[in-house]
Amino acid sequence: MAENKDDKSTWAIGGGILLGLGVGFFFLGSGAVLAFVGSMIAGLGIGLIITSILSSRK
């Protein structure tokens, strides 16, 4: 497996998770635990979509 140190497309997954976590904390304050988990899963999905778009452009 050839590693490319300049490839930052996988950072989108971590960024999506952190975005979902930040949005989820607003839901967690109101007691909606499932909305908190759902926002983290949505953030992961967005990160995966962005990663696939960035990796296909190369």
PEPEBEL-V573570 format. One record per residue. N is the residue number from 1. RES is the residue in one small letter. PSI is psi in whole degrees, 0 to 359 (* if undefined). OMEGA is omega as a letter, one per 20 degrees, with the letter a starting at -180 (* if undefined). BURIAL is # if it has 24 or more other C-alpha atoms within 12 Angstrom, else .. Layout:
[[N,RES,PSI,OMEGA,BURIAL] [N,RES,PSI,OMEGA,BURIAL]]
//
This chain:
[[1,m,119,r,.] [2,a,125,r,.] [3,e,136,r,.] [4,n,111,a,.] [5,k,341,a,.] [6,d,356,a,.] [7,d,113,a,.] [8,k,11,a,.] [9,s,332,r,#] [10,t,346,r,#] [11,w,340,r,.] [12,a,329,r,#] [13,i,311,r,#] [14,g,321,r,.] [15,g,322,r,#] [16,g,320,r,#] [17,i,315,r,#] [18,l,324,r,.] [19,l,315,r,#] [20,g,323,r,#] [21,l,317,r,#] [22,g,318,r,.] [23,v,323,a,.] [24,g,331,r,#] [25,f,332,r,.] [26,f,322,r,.] [27,f,328,a,.] [28,l,329,r,.] [29,g,332,r,.] [30,s,1,r,.] [31,g,10,a,.] [32,a,86,a,.] [33,v,322,a,.] [34,l,328,r,.] [35,a,326,r,.] [36,f,312,r,#] [37,v,320,r,.] [38,g,323,r,.] [39,s,328,r,#] [40,m,320,r,#] [41,i,322,r,#] [42,a,320,r,#] [43,g,321,r,#] [44,l,317,r,#] [45,g,318,r,.] [46,i,318,r,#] [47,g,320,r,#] [48,l,322,r,.] [49,i,316,r,.] [50,i,320,r,.] [51,t,317,r,#] [52,s,325,r,.] [53,i,316,a,.] [54,l,323,a,.] [55,s,334,r,.] [56,s,342,a,.] [57,r,353,a,.] [58,k,*,*,.]]
//
